[in-house]
Amino acid sequence: MNPLSLLKKKEKPPVCSAVIVAAGSSQRMGSDKLMMKLGAMPVLARTILAFENCPLVDEIIIVTRTDRLEEIADLCYKNGLHKVRQVVSGGATRMESALAGVSAARHGAEYIAIHDGARPLVSGELIERTIYAAQKYRSAVPAIASTDTLKAVDEKGFVAATVDRESIRRVQTPQVFEADLIKGALTKAVTKGLTLTDDCSAMDMMGIKTYLVEGEASNIKITTPDDLVTAEAIVNARGDYNANRLWV
C-alpha cells in the first residue's frame, strides 16, 4: 500500500498556502510569456487554476513585477479565481520574490508551496503528492531523472568528465515546506545576499534535507518559444477542459 495513502487516513489534511512566483522579465521569450495564450487561457491563468482546484490549497499569493500588479489582480478577479488572496510585488532576485510571497501567507498556514508561474501544466495529483510528502518530511520537491548523458565541462569549454546520471535529478516545482522553516531559510538567504536558483537550496543551507517525490515530464517550465509549442502539444493531447470557458 502507498505510505502516503496511510498518511492521508491517519493525519488531518495539511493547511497549505501556495505562492506563485511570476516576477520574471521573459527576456528569452521576447514578450510576456505569462500572458500568452496556452490553449484557451493565458499561461499564468492555467498555472493559478491548478492550485485553485486543489483541495489542499487554502489560499494563493501571486508575486509579480510592480508594473503588472493591477493587470494580474484584474485577471484573477474577472475570471473567478477566488483563492487568490494577494498579488504582491517581487524583488530583484528569485529569493527576494519568494520571500515576499511567503511573508504574505496567512498566519495559520502550516505549509507553503512555491511554484513557478511559467509551469502551467502541473497536475493536481502532483501538487497533492508533494504537499503530503512535505507533511511527512518537512521539505519536499518533485524531480525527474535525466534521460540525457550529462557532461561536466572545464573553463575552456572542453568535456572534463561524464556525470553519473543515476544520481542526478532535474528539480521542478511546486516545492513545499513547513511554513516557519521556509520563511527562516529565505530570510537568511536574502540577508546574506545569496544567489540561489531554487527554494530547496535555502533549506540545504539550513542543514535540512529535502525529500524528492516523482515529478512529471509534462511539468515543463516555459522559457523559450519552443517550450510554448511543446506545451500546446501537451494541452491538445490532454484535451483542453477549459476550451469553452471565456477568459478575459
LINUR-V308307 format. One record per backbone hydrogen bond with DSSP energy under -1.0 kcal/mol. CO is the residue of the C=O (numbers start at 1). NH is the residue of the N-H. E is the energy in kcal/mol with one decimal. If there is no record, write none. Layout:
BEGIN
<<CO & NH & E> <CO & NH & E>>
END
This chain:
BEGIN
<<2 & 5 & -1.1> <2 & 6 & -1.2> <3 & 7 & -1.9> <4 & 8 & -2.1> <5 & 9 & -1.4> <6 & 10 & -2.1> <7 & 11 & -2.3> <15 & 110 & -1.7> <15 & 111 & -2.0> <16 & 58 & -3.3> <17 & 113 & -2.9> <18 & 61 & -3.1> <19 & 115 & -2.9> <20 & 63 & -2.8> <21 & 117 & -2.9> <26 & 30 & -1.7> <31 & 33 & -1.1> <32 & 35 & -1.0> <34 & 44 & -2.8> <36 & 43 & -2.3> <38 & 41 & -1.3> <41 & 38 & -3.6> <42 & 46 & -2.1> <43 & 47 & -1.9> <44 & 48 & -2.7> <45 & 49 & -2.4> <46 & 50 & -1.3> <48 & 52 & -2.5> <49 & 53 & -2.1> <54 & 57 & -1.5> <56 & 16 & -1.3> <59 & 18 & -2.6> <60 & 85 & -2.5> <60 & 86 & -1.2> <61 & 20 & -2.9> <62 & 88 & -2.9> <63 & 22 & -3.5> <64 & 90 & -2.7> <65 & 68 & -1.8> <68 & 72 & -2.5> <69 & 73 & -2.3> <70 & 74 & -2.2> <71 & 75 & -2.0> <72 & 76 & -2.2> <73 & 77 & -2.2> <74 & 78 & -2.7> <75 & 79 & -1.3> <76 & 81 & -2.5> <77 & 80 & -1.3> <80 & 82 & -1.6> <81 & 84 & -1.3> <83 & 60 & -2.7> <86 & 62 & -2.4> <88 & 64 & -2.7> <93 & 97 & -2.2> <94 & 98 & -2.5> <95 & 99 & -2.4> <96 & 100 & -2.1> <97 & 101 & -1.8> <98 & 102 & -2.6> <99 & 103 & -2.2> <106 & 109 & -1.9> <110 & 179 & -2.6> <111 & 17 & -2.6> <112 & 177 & -2.0> <113 & 19 & -3.7> <114 & 175 & -2.5> <115 & 21 & -2.8> <116 & 119 & -1.7> <118 & 222 & -3.0> <123 & 127 & -1.9> <124 & 128 & -2.4> <125 & 129 & -2.5> <126 & 130 & -2.2> <127 & 131 & -2.2> <128 & 132 & -2.6> <129 & 133 & -1.8> <130 & 134 & -2.1> <131 & 135 & -1.9> <132 & 136 & -1.2> <133 & 137 & -3.1> <134 & 138 & -2.5> <138 & 178 & -2.0> <139 & 211 & -3.0> <140 & 176 & -2.8> <141 & 213 & -2.6> <142 & 172 & -2.9> <143 & 215 & -2.6> <144 & 170 & -3.5> <150 & 163 & -2.6> <152 & 160 & -3.7> <152 & 161 & -1.5> <154 & 157 & -1.8> <158 & 154 & -2.7> <161 & 152 & -3.0> <164 & 167 & -1.4> <165 & 168 & -1.1> <170 & 144 & -2.1> <175 & 114 & -2.9> <176 & 140 & -2.8> <177 & 112 & -2.5> <178 & 182 & -2.2> <179 & 183 & -2.1> <180 & 184 & -2.0> <181 & 185 & -2.6> <182 & 186 & -2.6> <183 & 187 & -2.0> <184 & 188 & -2.1> <185 & 189 & -2.2> <186 & 190 & -2.6> <187 & 191 & -2.5> <188 & 192 & -2.0> <189 & 194 & -2.5> <200 & 204 & -2.1> <201 & 205 & -1.8> <203 & 208 & -2.4> <204 & 207 & -1.7> <211 & 141 & -2.4> <213 & 143 & -2.2> <216 & 219 & -1.5> <218 & 220 & -2.3> <224 & 228 & -1.3> <225 & 229 & -1.6> <226 & 230 & -2.2> <227 & 231 & -2.6> <228 & 232 & -2.3> <229 & 233 & -1.9> <230 & 234 & -1.9> <231 & 235 & -2.6> <232 & 236 & -2.5> <233 & 237 & -2.1> <234 & 238 & -2.1> <235 & 239 & -1.9> <239 & 241 & -1.1> <240 & 243 & -1.8> <242 & 245 & -1.7>>
END
